Amino acid sequence: MDCKYLKNILAVSFLVIALQLPSFAKKTEELIEIPATYPEKYTAQYIKLITPIYKSTGKDQVIYVALDMLKGTNGEFSRNAILGNNLSGKPVKIEFKDLGTINPDYANFDALGWKKNKQLYIYINPRHKDAPPGALAALLSHEALHQDEYNSLAEETYAWTMEAAVWYEIRKLYPESNEEVHPLVERENKLRKLFMRGNYSDKYIKKTVMSNEGYKNLPSTSPGFEDL
C-alpha cells in the first residue's frame, strides 16, 4: 500500500475521533444523576454554573443547591452570611460530620454552628446527607445566625423562627422538598406548624425554646440578640 495514502487515511481517522470526543463528553455530563428531591431547574448544567459561587463553603453539591435555594426567601441574609458577610469576614465552612466526635452530648443534634479561631463552621449530622436540599436550606438559614461563641435564648428563638419562616417559603416555592418520610423534613414541618399556629410569629417557637433541656443553661440574651 502506498505510504502516503496510508498516512492520509490515519490523519482522517484521528480527525474524526477528535471531532467526536466533545460530543461524547457532553453526553457523559448529561448522564449525571440528579436526585428527585432537587427542584427541576437544578440540572447538571445549572449546578455546574453555580458551583464557583458556593465552592468556598465546602465540597458537597447538595449544599450548593441548598444555598442557592435561599435566594429570594427570608434566608437571603443567611445565604450572604455563609458566603462571607459575617463577623469573621470569611465564608463559612459547611460539612457533614459526626457531631458526637465534638462532644458526646451533641451526637443527636441535627446541626451545630461552631467557631474555631477566626473560622466559622456549620456541621450537619451525616444522617441528613440525603435530605432534600430545601430542608437543608432551612436548617442552614438557622445555623448561619450563630456567628460567635455566645448564644442565648433570644438568639435561638430568632434562629428557630428564621428556620420555620424559610421552610414555609421553601414548601411553597419548591413543593418537591416536602419529602415527609425524611427526619429533617419532619423537623421542619413541626417548626412550620408552630410558626403558623402562632400566626406566623415566634409565639409558640419561643415557648418551645424556653422549655428545651439543651438550652436550660443559656442566658436570656447575647450580643446582637438583646430582645426576648
Backbone as a ProteinNet text record, in pm:
[ID]
protein_1_A
[PRIMARY]
MDCKYLKNILAVSFLVIALQLPSFAKKTEELIEIPATYPEKYTAQYIKLITPIYKSTGKDQVIYVALDMLKGTNGEFSRNAILGNNLSGKPVKIEFKDLGTINPDYANFDALGWKKNKQLYIYINPRHKDAPPGALAALLSHEALHQDEYNSLAEETYAWTMEAAVWYEIRKLYPESNEEVHPLVERENKLRKLFMRGNYSDKYIKKTVMSNEGYKNLPSTSPGFEDL
[TERTIARY]
84.7	0	88.4	49.4	126	136.1	257.9	282.8	209.8	212	146	-4.6	-61.2	-205.1	-243.6	-158	-182.7	-181.6	-85.5	-78.3	-203.8	-255.8	-377.3	-497.1	-506.5	-616	-608.7	-488.1	-469.2	-503.6	-464.1	-490.9	-640.4	-713.7	-858.9	-923.6	-874.4	-929.2	-913.6	-793.1	-768.9	-857.1	-881.4	-965.1	-1108.9	-1159.4	-1295.7	-1311	-1211.2	-1213.2	-1211.4	-1126.1	-1113.7	-1244.5	-1312.1	-1439	-1548.7	-1537.5	-1639.4	-1622.9	-1501.9	-1474.9	-1559.2	-1570.4	-1652.7	-1797.4	-1850.6	-1988.1	-2004.3	-1906.2	-1910.4	-1904.7	-1814.7	-1800.5	-1930.9	-1996.6	-2122.2	-2229.4	-2234.8	-2333.8	-2308.4	-2179.8	-2144.6	-2191.2	-2169.7	-2209.7	-2361.2	-2435.6	-2580.4	-2634.4	-2550.6	-2594.1	-2576.3	-2520.3	-2504.2	-2642	-2654.2	-2783.6	-2814.9	-2929.3	-2974.9	-3085.7	-3070.9	-3173.7	-3312.7	-3413.5	-3551.8	-3597.2	-3530.9	-3570.1	-3515.1	-3427.7	-3378.4	-3489.1	-3512.7	-3608.7	-3567.1	-3663.8	-3642.6	-3532	-3517.6	-3418.6	-3273.9	-3255.7	-3119.7	-3072.1	-3047	-2991.1	-2840.7	-2776.3	-2630.7	-2562.8	-2616	-2557.2	-2571.1	-2688.8	-2711.6	-2625.1	-2612.6	-2529.7	-2383.2	-2339.6	-2202.4	-2184.1	-2289.6	-2284.9	-2274.3	-2344.4	-2345.2	-2232.7	-2167.1	-2062.1	-1954.6	-1903.8	-1799.5	-1844.7	-1975	-2027.4	-2017.3	-2036.6	-2050.6	-1935.6	-1841.1	-1737.9	-1649.5	-1646.4	-1565.8	-1623.5	-1749.1	-1812.4	-1785.4	-1740.2	-1715.8	-1724.3	-1739.8	-1731.7	-1862	-1968.7	-2091.1	-2188.1	-2221.2	-2310.9	-2446.4	-2498.5	-2631.4	-2633	-2519.5	-2509.8	-2515.4	-2450.7	-2457.4	-2602.6	-2674.9	-2815.7	-2897.4	-2874.3	-2947.4	-2925.2	-2801.2	-2770.7	-2835.1	-2832.7	-2892.3	-3043.2	-3105	-3249.4	-3291.7	-3196.9	-3228	-3251	-3209.2	-3227.7	-3376.7	-3410.1	-3548.2	-3635.7	-3575.1	-3650.2	-3600.1	-3663.2	-3614.8	-3473.6	-3432.6	-3298.9	-3188.5	-3220.8	-3119.2	-3009.5	-3047.6	-2948.5	-2850.9	-2903.7	-2819.8	-2728.7	-2781.6	-2701.5	-2582.2	-2607.6	-2499.2	-2399.9	-2451	-2362.3	-2269.6	-2324.4	-2244	-2138.6	-2171	-2076.2	-1968.4	-1977.8	-1869.8	-1913.2	-2039.4	-2088.3	-2128.3	-2026.8	-2049.7	-1941.3	-1943.8	-1849.5	-1704.4	-1682	-1544.7	-1494.2	-1587.1	-1548.4	-1505.5	-1525.3	-1485.2	-1601.2	-1602.7	-1708.6	-1711.8	-1831.2	-1849.1	-1822.8	-1746.4	-1719.7	-1832	-1888.6	-2001.1	-1963	-1988.8	-1960.9	-2051.1	-2069.1	-2140.9	-2040.6	-2074.8	-1977.3	-2048.6	-1987.3	-2037.5	-2020.4	-2130	-2122.3	-2081.1	-2094.2	-2051.8	-1901.8	-1826.6	-1681	-1638.5	-1727.8	-1700.6	-1733.6	-1850.5	-1896.5	-2006	-1996.1	-2099.5	-2241.3	-2253.6	-2385.9	-2446.7	-2361.2	-2409.7	-2444.2	-2429.2	-2440.2	-2571.3	-2679.5	-2809.9	-2858.2	-2772.6	-2809.5	-2824.2	-2909.6	-2924.1	-2811.2	-2766.9	-2657.4	-2599	-2486.1	-2414.9	-2334.3	-2352.8	-2267.3	-2144.8	-2026.9	-1902.7	-1804.6	-1725.8	-1621.1	-1488.3	-1388.6	-1254.6	-1157.1	-1092.3	-1010.1	-1098	-1065.3	-1146	-1232.9	-1238	-1315.1	-1447.7	-1554.8	-1687.2	-1716.1	-1782.8	-1820.2	-1967	-2027.9	-2158.3	-2141.4	-2161.3	-2151.3	-2293.3	-2319.9	-2452.3	-2441.9	-2537.1	-2538.9	-2542.9	-2454.9	-2448.9	-2579.5	-2669.3	-2796	-2880.9	-2839.4	-2913.9	-2848.1	-2750.2	-2682.9	-2778.5	-2880.9	-2975.8	-3104.6	-3102.5	-3221.4	-3246	-3370.9	-3397.9	-3320.4	-3261.3	-3183.7	-3267.9	-3398.9	-3484.7	-3489.2	-3489.1	-3486.6	-3351.3	-3245.4	-3111.3	-3099.8	-3165.8	-3165	-3224.1	-3336.2	-3399.4	-3307.3	-3245.5	-3153.5	-3034.6	-2979.4	-2865.2	-2903.7	-3027.5	-3070.9	-3067.9	-3091	-3083.8	-2938.5	-2856.4	-2719.4	-2632.1	-2662.9	-2582	-2594.2	-2694.5	-2713.7	-2621.6	-2564.3	-2470.6	-2329.6	-2282.8	-2156.8	-2048.2	-2073.8	-1971.2	-1984	-1903.3	-1901.6	-2012.2	-2096.5	-2204.3	-2336.8	-2423.2	-2556	-2654.6	-2781.1	-2882.1	-3018.2	-3112.8	-3249.8	-3308	-3272.1	-3320.4	-3264.4	-3136.9	-3072.3	-3132.9	-3153.8	-3213.1	-3357.1	-3430.6	-3567.9	-3570.2	-3481.2	-3473.4	-3432.1	-3333.8	-3282.4	-3387.7	-3458.1	-3562.4	-3677.3	-3709.4	-3816.5	-3775.7	-3651.3	-3599.7	-3611.8	-3569.9	-3576.5	-3720.1	-3814.6	-3955.2	-4008.6	-3973.4	-4021.6	-3965.6	-3838.6	-3775.8	-3838	-3859.9	-3921.2	-4062.8	-4135.1	-4269.9	-4263.1	-4162.6	-4145.5	-4098.4	-4002.1	-3946.8	-4055.8	-4142.9	-4250.2	-4341.1	-4358.7	-4441.3	-4366.2	-4239.7	-4160.4	-4119.9	-4085.7	-4034.3	-4106.4	-4229.5	-4308.1	-4245.8	-4155.7	-4090.3	-3997.6	-3971	-3884.7	-3952.9	-4085.1	-4159.3	-4165.7	-4050.5	-4041.7	-4061.6	-4185.8	-4224.6	-4158.3	-4110.5	-4051.3	-3910.6	-3849.9	-3712.8	-3713.9	-3625.9	-3626.5	-3605.9	-3526.8	-3506.1	-3633.8	-3704.1	-3831	-3933.9	-3930.1	-4019.5	-3994.8	-3868.1	-3831.7	-3886.6	-3864.7	-3907.1	-4059	-4130.9	-4277	-4331.5	-4263.6	-4304	-4286	-4173.7	-4147.9	-4249	-4279.8	-4376.1	-4512.1	-4553.2	-4682	-4683.1	-4572.4	-4562.7	-4566.8	-4499.4	-4493.7	-4633.7	-4705	-4839.2	-4938.4	-4923	-5013.1	-5000	-4879.3	-4855.2	-4882.5	-4962.2	-4996.5	-4870.7	-4781.8	-4657.7	-4566.8	-4558.1	-4471.6	-4392.8	-4312	-4231	-4302.9	-4432	-4505.6	-4485.8	-4512	-4502.3	-4361.3	-4285.8	-4146.6	-4068	-4096.2	-4029.7	-4057.2	-4180.8	-4215.6	-4139.3	-4125.4	-4052.2	-3904.1	-3846.1	-3705.3	-3686.5	-3775.5	-3763.4	-3773.9	-3845.7	-3864.7	-3764.6	-3674.8	-3576.4	-3466.6	-3449.5	-3348.9	-3208.1	-3181.7	-3048.5	-3013.8	-3115.7	-3092.4	-3107.5	-3120.6	-3155.5	-3048.5	-2923.1	-2816.6	-2782.2	-2858.1	-2830.3	-2879.6	-2806.8	-2856.9	-2975.5	-3044.8	-3163	-3125.4	-3017.4	-2977.9	-2828.9	-2789.1	-2648.8	-2625.4	-2498	-2470.2	-2545.9	-2619.5	-2698.6	-2838.8	-2864.7	-2997	-3036.9	-3060.8	-3085.9	-3231.2	-3322.1	-3464	-3516.1	-3591.6	-3650.3	-3801.6
-119.7	0	124.8	226.6	349.9	415.4	448.3	503.6	636.8	719.4	849.3	833.1	735.4	708.5	662.3	576.4	526.5	640.4	733.2	847.6	933.6	949.6	1029.9	965.2	832.3	759.7	776.3	761.5	776.3	917.4	1016.6	1156.2	1182.9	1131.1	1147.9	1077.9	958.6	882	956.9	1012.4	1087.9	1211.9	1276	1395.1	1360.9	1249.1	1205.1	1177.4	1108.5	1077.1	1204.5	1299.3	1425.5	1503.1	1501.4	1573.1	1507.9	1378.6	1305.3	1318	1344.3	1347.5	1449.8	1578.5	1673.3	1627.8	1570.8	1521.4	1411.6	1322.2	1212.7	1267.9	1367.1	1426.7	1493.3	1560.7	1629.6	1528.7	1416.8	1315.3	1256.5	1238.4	1184.7	1279.1	1410.5	1509.5	1508.5	1490.6	1491.3	1369.3	1264.7	1142.8	1146.2	1259.2	1272.7	1263.1	1177.1	1154.6	1266.8	1327.2	1434.5	1377.9	1387.1	1333.1	1390.2	1310.4	1351.6	1467.5	1486.4	1594	1729.8	1732.4	1859.8	1924.6	2054.1	2121.9	2108.5	2118.9	2092.5	2176.3	2300.2	2387.7	2347.8	2263.5	2225.2	2105.6	2133.5	2035.3	2027.7	1928	1915.6	2042.1	2097.1	2217.6	2338	2352	2464.4	2452.9	2331.9	2311.6	2344.3	2307.6	2340.7	2492.1	2562.4	2707.9	2776.3	2723.5	2789.2	2742.6	2633.2	2577.9	2679.6	2761.7	2859.2	2958	2983.2	3077.6	3019.7	2887.7	2824.9	2732.9	2707.3	2607.9	2647.3	2776	2819.6	2769.9	2721.3	2674.2	2526.4	2452.5	2310.3	2234.8	2103.4	2019.8	1948.3	1969	1892.7	1964.6	1898	1954.9	1992.4	1907.4	1933	2063.3	2099.9	2226.4	2344	2330.8	2437.3	2461.8	2354.1	2365.3	2427.4	2381.3	2434.2	2584.5	2628	2770.4	2851.1	2797.3	2867.4	2880.5	2782.4	2785.7	2893.3	2946.3	3052.8	3187.8	3198.6	3325.1	3358.4	3483.4	3527.7	3488.4	3432.9	3396.4	3479.2	3461.4	3527.6	3482.9	3369.4	3317.5	3381	3483.4	3552.9	3609	3660.1	3712	3601.1	3484.3	3371.6	3326.3	3324.6	3287.6	3381.9	3511.6	3609.4	3594.8	3562.6	3541.6	3423	3316	3196.4	3225.3	3312.4	3345.4	3444.8	3493.2	3578.4	3705.8	3743.7	3866.1	3835.6	3805	3767.3	3828.3	3801.6	3863.9	3825.2	3710.9	3668.1	3728.6	3769.6	3824	3718.2	3590.8	3480.5	3384.5	3312	3213.3	3109.4	3069.1	2965.3	2829.4	2744.9	2609.7	2516.1	2442	2353.2	2209.7	2119.8	1979.1	1888.3	1768.2	1665	1599.6	1594.5	1549.3	1477.8	1372.7	1303.5	1398.3	1456.7	1559.4	1502.6	1371.8	1308.1	1312.9	1334.9	1343.8	1478.3	1575.5	1705.3	1698.6	1641.2	1622.9	1516.5	1413.1	1308.3	1362.4	1476.8	1536.8	1588.1	1608	1662.5	1554	1429.3	1319.1	1318.8	1356.3	1351.7	1487.5	1588.6	1719.9	1709.5	1792.4	1795.3	1874.6	1978.6	2060.9	2143.1	2203.2	2278.3	2390.1	2511.8	2622	2623.8	2644.6	2632.3	2739.3	2785.6	2881.6	2829.6	2824.7	2781.8	2889.2	2952.6	3070.1	3173.7	3212.3	3312.3	3250.9	3117.7	3049.5	2997.7	3025.8	2975.5	2846.5	2753	2625.7	2597.7	2523.3	2462.8	2314	2236	2090.4	2033	1945.8	1884.8	1735.4	1683.6	1540.6	1460	1359.7	1281.3	1212.1	1194.4	1129.4	1215.7	1341.2	1431.1	1448.4	1365	1376	1361.2	1276.9	1253.4	1332.8	1433.2	1516.3	1602.7	1638.6	1732.3	1862	1918.3	2041.8	2155.8	2153.3	2257.5	2252.3	2132.1	2117	2160.9	2127.9	2171.4	2323.6	2382	2528.1	2592.7	2539.4	2593.1	2577.4	2461.7	2434.9	2531.3	2554.3	2644.5	2788.8	2826.7	2963.7	2988.2	2882.4	2888	2897.6	2802.2	2791.6	2910.3	2974.7	3088.5	3208.6	3208.5	3320.3	3310.9	3193.3	3175.6	3207.6	3329.9	3376.5	3408	3374.7	3396.7	3289.1	3301.6	3198.9	3217.2	3318.8	3346.4	3295.6	3253.7	3208.6	3246.4	3244.2	3283.2	3231.1	3241.2	3202.3	3292.2	3418.9	3512.3	3475.7	3441.1	3404.6	3276.9	3178	3052.8	3073.6	3157.2	3186.6	3248.9	3343.8	3409.6	3310	3225.6	3129.4	3024.6	2971.8	2873.4	2935.5	3060.6	3128.1	3153	3191.3	3206.9	3075.3	2967.3	2835.3	2800.7	2825.8	2795.9	2880.1	3009.4	3100.3	3060.7	3022.4	2982	2852.2	2756.4	2630.7	2654	2743.8	2779.3	2828.8	2911.2	2963.7	2855.5	2776.1	2670.9	2574.1	2538	2444.5	2500.6	2631.7	2694.1	2704.9	2741.4	2760.1	2627.5	2530.1	2401.1	2287.7	2258	2157.1	2018.3	1988.8	1858.1	1840.1	1949.1	1941.6	1872.5	1866.7	1813.8	1660.4	1598	1451.8	1409.5	1388.3	1378.8	1264.8	1162.1	1048.6	1079.7	1186.4	1217.1	1286.8	1247	1306.1	1456.6	1510.4	1655.3	1727.3	1669.7	1728.2	1721.2	1614.3	1601.1	1714	1742.3	1853.4	1985.5	2009.1	2135.1	2151.5	2043.2	2052	2079.7	2029.5	2060.8	2210.5	2264	2407	2491.9	2446.8	2518.7	2526.7	2418.1	2416	2514.3	2519.3	2614.1	2758	2782.2	2914.8	2958.8	2870.1	2901.8	2915.2	2827.4	2832	2965.4	3020.3	3149.3	3267	3242.9	3348.4	3405.6	3315	3349.4	3438.8	3402.2	3473.6	3371	3421	3331.3	3288	3316.4	3293.7	3153.5	3050.4	2913	2856.3	2910	2868.4	2911.9	3032.4	3082.4	2990.4	2945.7	2854.9	2722.7	2675.6	2550.3	2566.2	2678.6	2706.4	2715.9	2785.7	2806.2	2675.5	2577.5	2450.7	2343.7	2378.8	2282.8	2259.5	2133.5	2099.2	2138.3	2130.4	2164	2310.3	2393.2	2537.6	2589.4	2500.1	2542.6	2629.9	2618.4	2699.3	2824.5	2850.6	2967.9	3095.2	3205.9	3334.2	3380.1	3479.4	3528.1	3595	3671.4	3745.6	3727.2	3767.5	3763.3	3877.3	3912.4	4023.8	4012.2	4116.7	4117.2	4063.9	4002.2	3944.9	3985.5	4114.5	4169.4	4161.1	4137.1	4133.1	3991.1	3955	3820.9	3832.9
0	0	0	-73.8	-81.7	56.2	99.5	233.8	252.5	147.8	155.9	171.8	101.2	108.1	249.3	309.4	445	546.7	530.3	622.1	614.5	491.8	473.6	543.9	533.4	599	750	806.2	950.5	997.2	918.9	955.2	960.1	862	858.2	977.8	1012.5	1124.8	1255.7	1277.6	1401	1409	1293.1	1289.2	1327.5	1277.8	1308.7	1457.9	1515.4	1659.2	1742.2	1702.3	1775.5	1774.6	1660.3	1649.2	1732.1	1753.5	1827.8	1978.5	2025.9	2169.8	2246.8	2202.2	2276.7	2288	2182.8	2184.9	2289.1	2297.3	2395.5	2537.7	2557.5	2690.3	2733	2637.9	2668.2	2709.7	2636.5	2669	2807.5	2842.1	2973.5	3083.6	3061.4	3160.7	3180.7	3071.7	3080.6	3154.6	3166.6	3231.8	3384	3437.7	3581.9	3647.9	3746.6	3811.5	3909.5	3893.3	3981.4	4071	4204.2	4294.6	4265.9	4286.3	4258.5	4347	4461.7	4553.7	4511	4408.4	4357.2	4273.8	4290.1	4203	4056	3968	3825.9	3764.2	3808.9	3745.8	3776.8	3879.6	3917.5	3835.1	3709.8	3617.5	3639.4	3577.2	3588.4	3536.6	3428.7	3370	3463.9	3526.2	3615.4	3741	3793.9	3913.2	3882.4	3763.9	3722.4	3716.6	3675.1	3663.1	3799.1	3900.8	4032.5	4124.1	4089.9	4176.6	4213.1	4119.2	4157	4264.5	4272.9	4373.1	4513.2	4524.4	4656	4697.2	4608.2	4639.7	4757.3	4792.5	4907.7	5039.3	5037.2	5160.6	5188.2	5087.6	5107.2	4975.8	4984.2	4864.9	4829.2	4905.6	4884	4790.9	4680.8	4579.7	4638	4726.9	4783.1	4863.4	4921.2	4994.8	4898.6	4782	4681.4	4640.7	4619.3	4578.9	4691.9	4814.3	4929.7	4945.5	4935.2	4948.4	4836.6	4717.6	4604.1	4619.9	4684.9	4705.9	4806.2	4880.5	4976.6	4908.6	4782.8	4711.2	4701.7	4733.4	4723	4839.9	4946.4	5066.5	5184.6	5300.7	5422.3	5457.4	5401.3	5427.8	5345.1	5267.3	5186.8	5276	5394	5489.5	5527.8	5558.3	5598.9	5484.6	5362.9	5245.9	5232.3	5244.5	5233.4	5348.1	5466.6	5581.9	5556.8	5502.3	5474.4	5368	5274.2	5167.2	5211.3	5336	5387.5	5454.4	5440.7	5503.6	5647.8	5729.5	5869.4	5956.4	6084.3	6176.6	6150.1	6087.9	6057.8	5926.7	5840	5709.6	5609.9	5644.4	5556.7	5535.3	5422.3	5400.2	5511.8	5548.4	5649.9	5585.1	5652.2	5602.4	5649.1	5554.7	5585.6	5552.5	5645.7	5619	5702.2	5651.4	5727	5821.4	5949.7	6049.7	6164	6213.4	6332.5	6450.6	6495.4	6599.3	6734.9	6751.5	6875.5	6894.8	6786.3	6797.9	6857.9	6852.5	6914.3	7063.1	7090.1	7227.9	7224.4	7306.5	7306.1	7322.6	7391.1	7411.7	7280.8	7177.6	7051.1	6948.6	6986.5	6889.4	6812.4	6876.8	6811.1	6761.2	6769.2	6716.5	6564.7	6507.8	6362.3	6297.7	6365.7	6312.3	6426.1	6397.1	6500.5	6435.1	6485.3	6443.7	6533.5	6474.6	6551.5	6509.2	6604.4	6573.7	6624.7	6536.5	6574.1	6528	6625.2	6596.6	6527	6402.8	6332.6	6222.9	6218.8	6114.3	6168.6	6096.9	6132.3	6055.6	6122.6	6062.2	6088.1	5997.5	6023.6	5999.5	6104.4	6094.3	6093.2	5997.7	5983.8	6009.8	6085.1	6114.3	5984	5968.7	5843.9	5806.4	5902.7	5867.4	5774.3	5758.2	5669.6	5532.2	5501	5371.1	5253.8	5271.5	5162.5	5180.7	5266.8	5286.8	5163.7	5138	5028.4	5051.6	4947.7	4966.8	5023.5	4998.8	5056	5207.3	5263.2	5408.8	5464.4	5392.7	5433.4	5425.9	5328	5315.3	5439.9	5486.9	5607.6	5728.8	5739.7	5850.7	5847.8	5729.3	5714.8	5747.6	5718.4	5749.8	5899.7	5976.6	6122.9	6168.7	6125.4	6177.2	6138	6026	5981.3	6073.9	6160.8	6253.5	6374.4	6398.3	6510	6460	6490.8	6432.1	6534.8	6659.1	6761.9	6869	6972.8	7077.1	7180.8	7160.1	7254.7	7198.9	7290.1	7249.1	7358.7	7327.2	7425.3	7382.8	7474.4	7443.5	7334.2	7338.2	7235.4	7097.8	7095.3	6968	6911.1	6996.8	6949.9	6902	6972.8	6931.5	6792.1	6771.1	6640.2	6531.7	6563.5	6465.3	6428.9	6529.3	6502.1	6422.3	6452.3	6379.4	6234.6	6213.9	6077.5	6001.6	6064	6000.2	5960.8	6051.6	6024.4	5909.1	5909.5	5804.7	5668	5665.5	5539.2	5488.1	5577.9	5534.2	5482	5545.9	5499.4	5353.7	5323.4	5186.9	5090.1	5135.5	5050.2	5005.9	5096.4	5061.9	4953.9	4954	4851.2	4718.3	4725.7	4604.3	4541	4626.3	4578.8	4651.9	4614.4	4686.6	4689.8	4594.7	4594.5	4714.9	4786	4904.6	5022.3	5019.9	5133.3	5129.8	5141.6	5146.7	5291.4	5328.7	5469.4	5546.6	5476.2	5548.1	5598.9	5550	5593.6	5729.8	5821.7	5957	5959.6	5866.2	5865.4	5821.2	5725.8	5681.3	5793.9	5870.4	5986.2	6085	6110.2	6199.4	6144.9	6015.4	5955.3	5959	5937.5	5939.1	6078.8	6180.3	6318.6	6346	6300.2	6318.1	6240.7	6121.3	6037.1	6106.5	6168.7	6238	6354.9	6429.5	6541.2	6490	6379.8	6317.5	6273.3	6207.7	6159.2	6274.8	6373.1	6490.2	6562.9	6562.1	6627.1	6536.3	6432.4	6335.4	6271.1	6230.7	6159.4	6244.9	6371.5	6465.3	6547.8	6640.9	6724.5	6852.4	6863.6	6988.3	7044.9	6965.9	7015.8	7001.2	6907.7	6894.3	7017.8	7065.4	7186.5	7305.3	7319.1	7429.3	7417.6	7296.1	7273.8	7308.8	7270.2	7302.3	7453.1	7519.6	7665.1	7742.9	7687.1	7757.6	7712.9	7621	7569.2	7673.2	7713.7	7815.5	7771.4	7641.8	7591.1	7604.9	7628.6	7639.1	7782.3	7877.8	8014.5	8079.9	8033.7	8094	8013.6	7907.5	7825.4	7893	7874.7	7925.1	7840.4	7887.7	7814.9	7683.5	7684.2	7564.1	7535.5	7416.1	7374.1	7276.4	7244.6	7153.9	7021.4	6988.9	6865.9	6884.6	6999.8	7028.2	7170.6	7186.3	7319.7	7363	7266.6	7299.8	7299.8	7400.3	7409.9	7418.1
[MASK]
++++++++++++++++++++++++++++++++++++++++++++++++++++++++++++++++++++++++++++++++++++++++++++++++++++++++++++++++++++++++++++++++++++++++++++++++++++++++++++++++++++++++++++++++++++++++++++++++++++++++++++++++++++++++++++++++++++

